[in-house]
Amino acid sequence: MRCPFCQSLDTQVKDSRPAEDGAAIRRRRVCPDCGGRFTTFERVQLRDLYVIKKSGRKVPFDRDKLARSFEIALRKRPIDPDRVERAVSGIVRQLESSGEQDIGAEDIGTLVMEALKGMDDVAYVRFASVYKNFREPQDFQDLLGELGGNLAGEGEEAVAPPKV
C-alpha cells in the first residue's frame, strides 16, 4: 500500500480488526520512511459495477460518492456515523447481489431515498429536493404530504402554510 504522505511503497500494518459488522477489515498502517500513520479498509467486491447516468453515459460505481450523498443530506443531523456506514454497505451489497453490472443512477437514488426515509425525515426531504429536482414550494408540500407530515401536532388543527 502506497503511503499517502511520501508515496513510499513500503508501509507496514500495525493493527487489523473487523469493521462494518464484519463486512470489512480496518487496518492501521505506518510508513517506515516518513513515519506517517493512516487507515485503510479492505472490503469484498463481488463484481465491478457501472452507473448509467441520465445522459446515457456509463461511469464506474463509486462507493465514496454514495457515502458523500448521505453525508450531505445528513449534515448537522443527529445520526450515528455507524448507522450511515451500515446503510451505505447495505446498498452496495444489494447492488452487487442484484446480478446486474449496469445500474441506473435513478435506481441508486431511490435506494438512498428509502434509506434516508428510515433514518431522518429532514435528510430525506433534503435529498429528495435535489434528486427529484424540486422547482417550487408545492413540490415540498407534496413530499411532506407523502411523509404524513401535517403541520399540526396531536389534537391540533392543521393550518395551511402561506401561499408563496
Residue, then its C-alpha position, 0 to 999 in steps of 0.5 A: m500500500r502506497c503511503p499517502f504522505c511520501q508515496s513510499l511503497d513500503t508501509q507496514v500494518k500495525d493493527s487489523r480488526p473487523a469493521e462494518d459488522g464484519a463486512a470489512i477489515r480496518r487496518r492501521r498502517v505506518c510508513p517506515d520512511c516518513g513515519g506517517r500513520f493512516t487507515t485503510f479498509e479492505r472490503v469484498q467486491l463481488r463484481d465491478l459495477y457501472v452507473i448509467k447516468k441520465s445522459g446515457r453515459k456509463v461511469p464506474f460505481d463509486r462507493d465514496k460518492l454514495a457515502r458523500s450523498f448521505e453525508i450531505a443530506l445528513r449534515k448537522r443531523p443527529i445520526d450515528p456515523d455507524r448507522v450511515e456506514r451500515a446503510v451505505s454497505g447495505i446498498v452496495r451489497q444489494l447492488e452487487s447481489s442484484g446480478e446486474q453490472d449496469i445500474g441506473a443512477e435513478d435506481i441508486g437514488t431511490l435506494v438512498m431515498e428509502a434509506l434516508k426515509g428510515m433514518d431522518d425525515v429532514a435528510y430525506v426531504r433534503f435529498a429528495s429536493v435535489y434528486k427529484n429536482f424540486r422547482e417550487p414550494q408545492d413540490f415540498q408540500d407534496l413530499l411532506g404530504e407523502l411523509g404524513g407530515n401535517l403541520a399540526g401536532e396531536g389534537e391540533e388543527a392543521v393550518a395551511p402554510p402561506k401561499v408563496 
